[in-house]
Amino acid sequence: MPTLNPPDSESLVWHNRFATLGEAFFTRLSPTPLPAPYWISHNRALLTELGWPSQGLSTPDALLAFSGCAIPEGAEPLASVYSGHQFGHWAGQLGDGRAISLGEVASALGPQEIQLKGAGPTPYSRRGDGRAVLRSSIREFLCSEAMHGLGVASTRALCLTGSPQPVYREEVETAAVVTRVAPSFVRFGHFEHFAAAGQHAELQTLADHVIRHHLPECTQRAAAGEHQGNIYAVLLQVVCERTAKMLAQWQAVGFCHGVMNTDNMSILGLTLDYGPFQFLDGFNPRHICNHTDTQGRYAYHRQPNVAFWNLHCLAQALSPLINDPDLSLAVLESFKTDFPQALDHAMAQKLGLIGLPGAMDTPHTVRDLTESLLTLMAKEQVDYTVFWRRLSQAVASQSLDKTHPLWQSARDLFLDRAAWDQWQEAYAQALQTGDLMSAGRTMLAHNPKYVLRNHLAEIAIRQAKTGDFSEVHTLLTLLQSPFDEHPEHEAYAQLPPAWASSIEISCSS
C-alpha cells in the first residue's frame, strides 16, 4: 500500500501513543483498499477546529488516505482488541472488526485519534467483511456531528467516502468509510478483555495509559486524598461521573442509543458507535429503537440503568487494581446521585429555570415539573422535539398569558387540554420568580429546533444511493447549529410524516 505525504507536513504530525502499549493490545495492519473511491461529504467545521490546513480534505491524496487506499506518512495503522458484554451476556473477545486506527494527530484540540470505520477485515472481524455500508455510514457521519451540535459528548466525524464495491447485508449495498475522530476510542471492553484473561499487568498498563494521557485529573484527585489516594478507584469515579453526565444529556435530548453493550461504552464518557440509534419522535419512554432488541433491554427509559450495569462490569474489570470491593461499590453508588443531579440540571435548562431566583425552591421543583410533564407527554406520545421548541418560543415571548398564540401552539399538541392547563399553571408559577427574557434565551439554547430524525436520515440515504449527496450536506449544516432558526429549512423541523413510524433500524443500521 502506498504511503502519502500529508498535505502540510508542518501542520500534521502523526504519532500513536496506544501503539506503545505492546502487541497484546492490537494488531498492526493496513486498511484494505476500496475500488474507485469518491467523496460524499466533508466536515470543514471540524477541520477548522483541528487546525488542519484548509486543503486537507480537497486533495486526491486525502481521498485515498480517508478511503483506506493509502497510508499518510507517519501513521501507524492498527486494530485494537477488546471484549465485552452484549445484551447482558459475556461475548468474549471482540475487537475492532471493521475499524482501523491510523494513529493520533497533533491538533488545536490536543492529540486526536483518527480512525477509519469500514476499512476492511481485521483479526477481530469474526468472519465478517470489515466493511460499512453507505446507509449506516451516512447515519453515523451525521449523528456524531448532530450530537456535538447539541452539546452532547461524542466522537466526531471528519469526512465520509464511498465506493461502488458491493457489500452484502440484508441486501446488496455499496461500501463507505467514515473517518472518526476522538481523543481516544478506548472502551469499557478493553479493560474487560485483560481482566477476563487474568492479564493484570496489561490491565494496569492500560489504566495507567488512560490516566496519564486522557484523564490526568485522576492523578490530581488521588494526590488530594480522594478515595484514600487509590488512583484506580478515582479512575472509576471519573468514568462514573462522565457517564452520568452523558446519559443525562441523552435523556434530555430524547436520544436512544440502541445497543449499549459494554464494548460500545467510552472510557471518556463519549457517545460511541452509532448503529441503531434514534431521536424520539412521539415521546414514549418504553421506545425500542433497535428492532433486533426483542427484549427491550436498551429501551429509552432503561438507558440510565443499563449504564449503571455497564459501570458495574467496568468496576469488576478494575477490581484487581482497586483491590477493595467495598470501595468499588461506594464509587458505583455515586452514580445514583450524579445521574439524577445531572438530569435535573439538564431539564432545568430545558425548562428555563436555571438562574431564576427562587425557582428551584418553589413547591413545584424542577423534578416535579419534569415528571408531571413527561407523564402527560407519554400519555399522548407528544412529539418530543417539537413540543420543547414550542414551549421555548412561548416563554421567549415574555408572556405567561395562556391565550397567547405561542402558548396555544404548545397546548395544541395535547388532547387533554385540562391536564395541560394544570401543568402550565404550575410551570408559570415557577417562571414568575425570574426574568422571562433570560429564561427564554436559555430554553432556545437548550431545546433544539433540528435533530436527526429517522425519516430525515432515510431521505438523505435514498438520495445518496442515486449519487445525490445534497441532503447529506444540508443536514450536516442544520445539525451543526440545531438551535438556530434556519427559516429557509423550516420543513426539516416539522412533525414527522406517517411513514416515519415504519422505519426499522437494526445493529447494521
Phi and psi in degrees as a GROMACS rama.xvg file:
@    title "Ramachandran Plot"
@    xaxis  label "Phi"
@    yaxis  label "Psi"
@TYPE xy
-68.9256  153.901  PRO-2
-107.693  134.112  THR-3
-107.107  142.094  LEU-4
-74.3384  138.902  ASN-5
-66.1195  158.266  PRO-6
-61.8175  -24.8683  PRO-7
-148.561  98.7579  ASP-8
-63.8502  -22.4395  SER-9
-81.1906  -22.2414  GLU-10
-93.6187  -33.8618  SER-11
-103.307  104.142  LEU-12
-115.215  112.436  VAL-13
-94.7918  144.746  TRP-14
-155.662  177.142  HIS-15
-152.898  91.4059  ASN-16
-65.6871  -32.5986  ARG-17
-62.5684  -32.3955  PHE-18
-67.7877  -14.7743  ALA-19
-83.1489  -6.11071  THR-20
-72.7071  -27.3497  LEU-21
122.915  161.471  GLY-22
-66.7169  -16.187  GLU-23
-68.9828  -16.2356  ALA-24
-96.4971  -12.8418  PHE-25
-165.863  172.722  PHE-26
-124.896  129.379  THR-27
-79.0174  131.912  ARG-28
-165.54  161.088  LEU-29
-98.0194  152.376  SER-30
-59.8907  156.391  PRO-31
-91.585  119.054  THR-32
-60.246  145.963  PRO-33
-100.151  143.714  LEU-34
-76.0559  143.156  PRO-35
47.3872  56.0225  ALA-36
-67.4675  153.146  PRO-37
-145.531  156.043  TYR-38
-76.2191  140.642  TRP-39
-109.082  -48.9469  ILE-40
-160.45  150.797  SER-41
-118.53  146.468  HIS-42
-105.959  84.9915  ASN-43
-71.0836  -24.2967  ARG-44
-63.3532  -44.3599  ALA-45
-68.394  -37.9567  LEU-46
-55.6222  -44.0378  LEU-47
-65.6091  -42.7564  THR-48
-61.1055  -37.8122  GLU-49
-71.4422  -19.9049  LEU-50
78.6388  19.3887  GLY-51
-74.431  155.877  TRP-52
-62.2022  146.063  PRO-53
-60.6749  -27.0048  SER-54
-85.2395  5.39731  GLN-55
-62.2926  -24.0739  GLY-56
-116.221  24.6336  LEU-57
-121.494  0.57846  SER-58
-102.564  155.183  THR-59
-59.2648  -34.8687  PRO-60
-64.3418  -38.3379  ASP-61
-63.8757  -39.745  ALA-62
-59.7406  -43.107  LEU-63
-65.9659  -42.5596  LEU-64
-65.7115  -42.9081  ALA-65
-88.7038  6.06737  PHE-66
-107.4  -0.329356  SER-67
78.8483  20.6828  GLY-68
-98.3588  -8.99307  CYS-69
-158.452  158.96  ALA-70
-110.824  125.54  ILE-71
-60.502  143.589  PRO-72
-60.5614  128.186  GLU-73
96.9238  -14.806  GLY-74
-73.785  150.995  ALA-75
-127.615  81.1321  GLU-76
-63.8393  138.826  PRO-77
-158.618  160.355  LEU-78
-119.315  133.012  ALA-79
-94.4813  155.999  SER-80
-103.485  139.985  VAL-81
-153.244  172.345  TYR-82
-127.229  -165.366  SER-83
163.262  170.835  GLY-84
-98.9033  129.097  HIS-85
-119.463  123.309  GLN-86
52.8108  38.4376  PHE-87
83.8569  1.46412  GLY-88
-119.4  143.255  HIS-89
-66.9962  123.369  TRP-90
-101.899  -6.93818  ALA-91
76.5444  -153.771  GLY-92
-67.6613  133.047  GLN-93
-123.367  -118.551  LEU-94
119.149  176.371  GLY-95
-71.0488  93.4359  ASP-96
-84.4407  -20.4335  GLY-97
-144.997  18.8446  ARG-98
-124.663  134.442  ALA-99
-127.049  124.059  ILE-100
-83.8452  131.039  SER-101
-84.1393  -18.5053  LEU-102
126.743  -164.262  GLY-103
-110.762  150.007  GLU-104
-124.344  135.704  VAL-105
-66.188  137.793  ALA-106
-152.158  171.442  SER-107
-66.0228  -17.5847  ALA-108
-94.1094  5.92507  LEU-109
92.258  178.203  GLY-110
-59.3272  130.646  PRO-111
-125.719  131.692  GLN-112
-81.2465  134.696  GLU-113
-109.85  121.872  ILE-114
-129.196  135.805  GLN-115
-99.5728  116.73  LEU-116
-98.9003  120.41  LYS-117
102.535  21.332  GLY-118
-88.4869  8.12771  ALA-119
113.32  171.612  GLY-120
-66.8565  150.54  PRO-121
-131.592  172.995  THR-122
-62.0253  -10.3107  PRO-123
-108.237  15.6418  TYR-124
-78.1585  -10.4467  SER-125
50.558  53.4687  ARG-126
70.0457  10.0919  ARG-127
-84.6053  172.836  GLY-128
-90.4438  -6.13548  ASP-129
72.401  12.4834  GLY-130
-104.506  159.727  ARG-131
-119.588  146.17  ALA-132
-93.8183  162.347  VAL-133
-55.0771  -43.7692  LEU-134
-57.3678  -55.9203  ARG-135
-69.2112  -31.108  SER-136
-70.1975  -39.0462  SER-137
-62.6374  -43.1074  ILE-138
-61.0991  -45.3426  ARG-139
-68.4455  -43.7844  GLU-140
-55.6339  -47.7183  PHE-141
-73.4108  -41.5475  LEU-142
-73.3607  -35.5935  CYS-143
-62.3908  -37.0344  SER-144
-75.8563  -31.9939  GLU-145
-61.9831  -44.3529  ALA-146
-64.7333  -41.5588  MET-147
-61.6588  -42.1747  HIS-148
-62.0628  -29.8094  GLY-149
-82.1682  -5.61786  LEU-150
85.2141  15.6054  GLY-151
-93.7028  132.459  VAL-152
-59.1702  127.949  ALA-153
-158.717  155.983  SER-154
-65.8985  163.414  THR-155
-117.456  171.569  ARG-156
-130.603  122.112  ALA-157
-86.9153  -40.4776  LEU-158
-161.887  170.633  CYS-159
-139.735  126.399  LEU-160
-122.511  158.261  THR-161
-131.103  173.196  GLY-162
-155.483  149.172  SER-163
-74.2118  -1.61676  PRO-164
-57.853  128.555  GLN-165
-72.2129  143.194  PRO-166
-130.531  134.29  VAL-167
-102.887  113.228  TYR-168
-122.863  -127.73  ARG-169
-64.7506  -24.1712  GLU-170
-147.895  174.091  GLU-171
-78.2158  123.804  VAL-172
-127.848  -178.105  GLU-173
-109.836  158.837  THR-174
-83.9881  155.738  ALA-175
-151.904  160.966  ALA-176
-132.274  125.887  VAL-177
-98.8627  128.782  VAL-178
-90.8433  110.254  THR-179
-98.8776  148.215  ARG-180
-132.618  132.369  VAL-181
-162.337  156.857  ALA-182
-59.6449  -32.0916  PRO-183
-163.613  147.573  SER-184
-107.036  19.9423  PHE-185
-65.9499  134.681  VAL-186
-117.472  166.513  ARG-187
-53.1769  -39.4893  PHE-188
-62.1842  -25.6461  GLY-189
-61.6412  -42.4153  HIS-190
-70.801  -39.8009  PHE-191
-60.5111  -36.4971  GLU-192
-59.6979  -49.797  HIS-193
-76.7578  -31.0168  PHE-194
-66.7242  -43.6525  ALA-195
-65.5037  -31.3651  ALA-196
-85.0637  -1.69372  ALA-197
70.311  20.1438  GLY-198
-92.695  75.9481  GLN-199
-72.8022  -28.4946  HIS-200
-65.6689  -43.6711  ALA-201
-67.3694  -36.0836  GLU-202
-59.5312  -45.0261  LEU-203
-68.1448  -38.3073  GLN-204
-59.0893  -43.1875  THR-205
-66.2651  -45.4058  LEU-206
-61.4987  -43.8082  ALA-207
-63.7258  -37.4202  ASP-208
-62.215  -47.0954  HIS-209
-63.6671  -43.1317  VAL-210
-64.523  -47.3655  ILE-211
-65.8479  -44.445  ARG-212
-99.5869  -23.1124  HIS-213
-124.282  -29.4179  HIS-214
-130.262  59.7544  LEU-215
-63.7319  -17.5326  PRO-216
-62.0107  -21.6643  GLU-217
-60.8793  -42.1511  CYS-218
-63.7767  -43.9553  THR-219
-64.5719  -43.3384  GLN-220
-70.2005  -37.4659  ARG-221
-66.4255  -39.4787  ALA-222
-64.6314  -27.8859  ALA-223
-81.2619  -0.269784  ALA-224
97.923  4.52282  GLY-225
-62.856  134.826  GLU-226
51.8874  46.0275  HIS-227
55.7364  27.7027  GLN-228
77.3788  8.54166  GLY-229
-76.2642  101.045  ASN-230
-66.6562  -27.7456  ILE-231
-78.2778  -28.7409  TYR-232
-68.7302  -37.6803  ALA-233
-65.4364  -38.4738  VAL-234
-57.6287  -48.2176  LEU-235
-60.5244  -39.6465  LEU-236
-61.5921  -45.5356  GLN-237
-64.1658  -40.9956  VAL-238
-65.8674  -39.2071  VAL-239
-60.2868  -44.7621  CYS-240
-63.8479  -45.1103  GLU-241
-66.2393  -38.7297  ARG-242
-68.2255  -39.5757  THR-243
-61.0748  -43.8562  ALA-244
-64.6532  -42.7145  LYS-245
-62.3457  -44.2243  MET-246
-65.0437  -36.6193  LEU-247
-63.399  -39.3135  ALA-248
-63.9679  -43.26  GLN-249
-57.4858  -50.9908  TRP-250
-64.5844  -37.3028  GLN-251
-67.6497  -35.4183  ALA-252
-92.5024  0.0521174  VAL-253
74.6393  38.3407  GLY-254
-98.1145  130.785  PHE-255
-110.021  123.859  CYS-256
-77.9628  -47.2284  HIS-257
96.2869  -23.731  GLY-258
-151.608  69.7015  VAL-259
-82.7899  53.994  MET-260
-70.9325  158.259  ASN-261
-65.7179  -24.1038  THR-262
-78.3938  -4.59789  ASP-263
-108.842  17.9375  ASN-264
-110.275  122.171  MET-265
-79.265  136.924  SER-266
-69.0427  -16.5608  ILE-267
-96.9798  3.66152  LEU-268
72.1236  35.6048  GLY-269
-101.635  145.168  LEU-270
-67.1725  124.337  THR-271
-131.372  138.943  LEU-272
66.1451  92.9703  ASP-273
-92.0279  100.442  TYR-274
-112.368  -103.39  GLY-275
-85.3793  50.392  PRO-276
-78.3213  166.101  PHE-277
-163.237  139.977  GLN-278
-86.9355  135.171  PHE-279
-59.2267  137.888  LEU-280
-90.2786  -98.1666  ASP-281
-66.6954  139.004  GLY-282
-74.9246  109.988  PHE-283
-133.794  103.49  ASN-284
-58.0131  -24.6261  PRO-285
-93.3837  12.6764  ARG-286
-62.6603  135.231  HIS-287
-114.155  113.853  ILE-288
-87.5538  -18.8891  CYS-289
-99.9032  109.905  ASN-290
-70.8268  -10.4028  HIS-291
-87.7394  -6.26528  THR-292
-86.2225  74.6276  ASP-293
-66.7141  -23.0375  THR-294
-93.5082  -5.19321  GLN-295
69.5086  27.0019  GLY-296
-58.5921  -37.7384  ARG-297
-106.59  30.6825  TYR-298
-60.6237  155.646  ALA-299
-51.1546  -48.4476  TYR-300
-72.3979  -14.0687  HIS-301
-92.943  -6.47195  ARG-302
-59.1123  -43.311  GLN-303
-61.0927  -41.1259  PRO-304
-67.8748  -35.9985  ASN-305
-65.6843  -40.165  VAL-306
-59.9297  -42.2169  ALA-307
-62.4204  -42.073  PHE-308
-62.5798  -42.0006  TRP-309
-65.0558  -36.8026  ASN-310
-65.1571  -33.9126  LEU-311
-60.188  -41.7559  HIS-312
-62.532  -41.0009  CYS-313
-64.9426  -42.4391  LEU-314
-60.9082  -39.9607  ALA-315
-62.8156  -40.3419  GLN-316
-66.3273  -35.2997  ALA-317
-84.202  -5.53231  LEU-318
-57.435  -35.613  SER-319
-63.6022  -23.8332  PRO-320
-90.3337  -40.9017  LEU-321
-70.0427  -42.1907  ILE-322
57.4208  36.4978  ASN-323
-158.276  91.0792  ASP-324
-56.2067  -39.0976  PRO-325
-65.588  -37.9525  ASP-326
-67.1164  -41.4795  LEU-327
-59.1977  -44.8616  SER-328
-64.3085  -38.0227  LEU-329
-63.9389  -39.307  ALA-330
-64.4301  -45.8398  VAL-331
-60.8076  -36.6801  LEU-332
-60.6506  -24.7894  GLU-333
-64.795  -23.7334  SER-334
-61.6316  -32.5791  PHE-335
-67.5255  -19.1601  LYS-336
-99.4192  -42.5514  THR-337
-64.4721  -42.6273  ASP-338
-65.9653  -50.581  PHE-339
-59.2209  -37.2356  PRO-340
-65.6222  -42.3961  GLN-341
-65.5211  -38.5813  ALA-342
-69.7226  -40.9994  LEU-343
-58.1812  -42.6041  ASP-344
-63.9043  -44.7889  HIS-345
-63.7657  -40.8565  ALA-346
-72.7222  -32.3069  MET-347
-63.121  -36.6134  ALA-348
-65.6607  -43.1838  GLN-349
-64.5517  -32.0525  LYS-350
-87.9044  -5.65451  LEU-351
74.172  21.9649  GLY-352
-98.3826  -4.03478  LEU-353
-69.8078  127.72  ILE-354
84.8456  -1.21688  GLY-355
-85.5861  115.906  LEU-356
-55.2615  123.477  PRO-357
81.8993  -10.6932  GLY-358
-62.2464  -35.0898  ALA-359
-76.3802  -9.4814  MET-360
-104.861  0.655201  ASP-361
-71.008  163.719  THR-362
-57.2168  -26.5009  PRO-363
-96.2191  84.4075  HIS-364
-69.2967  168.13  THR-365
-55.7099  -43.0032  VAL-366
-68.0275  -40.2389  ARG-367
-62.1173  -47.6563  ASP-368
-63.5098  -40.9848  LEU-369
-64.8662  -48.5405  THR-370
-65.1245  -40.7872  GLU-371
-69.5904  -36.2682  SER-372
-66.8568  -47.8286  LEU-373
-65.4087  -32.9156  LEU-374
-63.4489  -43.0714  THR-375
-65.933  -41.138  LEU-376
-66.0158  -40.2317  MET-377
-66.5429  -36.0761  ALA-378
-58.2116  -36.5683  LYS-379
-111.638  1.76054  GLU-380
50.4922  53.6809  GLN-381
-68.1535  140.395  VAL-382
-59.5299  124.631  ASP-383
-67.7225  -52.3198  TYR-384
-70.2159  -45.0671  THR-385
-60.8854  -43.0275  VAL-386
-61.0123  -50.6121  PHE-387
-62.8494  -34.6691  TRP-388
-69.5484  -41.7654  ARG-389
-64.4115  -39.3015  ARG-390
-62.4372  -40.6481  LEU-391
-61.5136  -43.4075  SER-392
-66.2378  -35.0342  GLN-393
-64.4487  -46.2338  ALA-394
-67.088  -38.4936  VAL-395
-64.8248  -17.6452  ALA-396
-69.8173  -11.846  SER-397
63.9508  29.0208  GLN-398
-129.515  141.481  SER-399
-108.535  11.8843  LEU-400
-72.3353  114.902  ASP-401
-65.588  -13.8148  LYS-402
-88.6065  -3.88043  THR-403
-60.5791  138.817  HIS-404
-53.3137  -35.5611  PRO-405
-72.7834  -35.1422  LEU-406
-68.4252  -37.0096  TRP-407
-64.7461  -33.9508  GLN-408
-62.2528  -40.5612  SER-409
-69.0244  -41.8399  ALA-410
-62.4672  -33.4904  ARG-411
-64.314  -14.8183  ASP-412
-78.6262  -8.82647  LEU-413
-113.382  139.761  PHE-414
-82.9372  -37.5611  LEU-415
-84.9015  83.9097  ASP-416
-67.0109  -33.0493  ARG-417
-64.8735  -43.1153  ALA-418
-63.9375  -40.6959  ALA-419
-63.5821  -44.4443  TRP-420
-60.3585  -38.3414  ASP-421
-65.266  -43.1074  GLN-422
-67.7658  -42.7277  TRP-423
-61.649  -35.1797  GLN-424
-66.149  -43.2371  GLU-425
-64.5877  -40.3673  ALA-426
-65.2809  -41.9079  TYR-427
-61.5241  -35.6484  ALA-428
-61.9951  -40.0284  GLN-429
-68.0086  -39.7403  ALA-430
-68.5552  -26.9444  LEU-431
-64.0254  -14.0034  GLN-432
-82.4074  -2.51367  THR-433
-147.045  -162.506  GLY-434
-88.1472  113.474  ASP-435
-64.9926  -33.7455  LEU-436
-61.966  -44.7439  MET-437
-65.0489  -42.4011  SER-438
-61.3963  -43.5931  ALA-439
-62.7243  -42.7945  GLY-440
-61.6707  -42.6897  ARG-441
-60.6517  -44.1727  THR-442
-66.6637  -42.1359  MET-443
-66.8726  -21.6774  LEU-444
-89.9093  -5.16237  ALA-445
-128.001  -4.10102  HIS-446
-119.121  100.683  ASN-447
-67.6157  151.784  PRO-448
-85.5321  -29.616  LYS-449
-125.644  131.031  TYR-450
-132.32  165.021  VAL-451
-82.8976  81.2176  LEU-452
-68.2336  153.865  ARG-453
-56.8207  -40.963  ASN-454
-71.0555  -30.4567  HIS-455
-67.2539  -42.8271  LEU-456
-63.5521  -39.3036  ALA-457
-64.4681  -40.8416  GLU-458
-62.7519  -43.8347  ILE-459
-62.5562  -39.2646  ALA-460
-66.2343  -45.6124  ILE-461
-60.5196  -41.4794  ARG-462
-68.3569  -38.6831  GLN-463
-62.6578  -33.8081  ALA-464
-64.8045  -18.3187  LYS-465
-94.7521  0.274063  THR-466
93.864  5.33614  GLY-467
-102.702  109.242  ASP-468
-102.919  13.9938  PHE-469
-63.1643  -35.7575  SER-470
-69.3571  -33.5298  GLU-471
-61.1119  -45.4098  VAL-472
-64.381  -42.434  HIS-473
-63.4878  -46.7797  THR-474
-63.3143  -40.0153  LEU-475
-58.9834  -43.3347  LEU-476
-62.5841  -46.2186  THR-477
-65.6329  -42.6693  LEU-478
-75.6793  -20.3021  LEU-479
-77.8395  -17.5955  GLN-480
-136.961  66.3156  SER-481
-73.7373  -11.488  PRO-482
-93.6945  -9.56567  PHE-483
-78.3504  160.329  ASP-484
-75.3166  -41.7394  GLU-485
43.7664  61.1393  HIS-486
-58.731  -24.6904  PRO-487
-72.591  -9.96465  GLU-488
-120.18  32.812  HIS-489
-54.6188  -33.2633  GLU-490
-61.7266  -26.4988  ALA-491
-74.6184  -10.5714  TYR-492
-106.693  7.92935  ALA-493
-84.1768  170.441  GLN-494
-58.7643  145.901  LEU-495
-68.9386  152.653  PRO-496
-71.0513  163.474  PRO-497
-59.2861  -35.3192  ALA-498
-70.5007  -12.7549  TRP-499
-62.3256  -32.016  ALA-500
-68.7738  -14.5995  SER-501
-91.7977  -3.3853  SER-502
-71.8252  128.681  ILE-503
-113.127  132.185  GLU-504
-119.685  131.38  ILE-505
-118.008  -175.267  SER-506
-65.1381  -20.3782  CYS-507
-92.0063  6.59886  SER-508
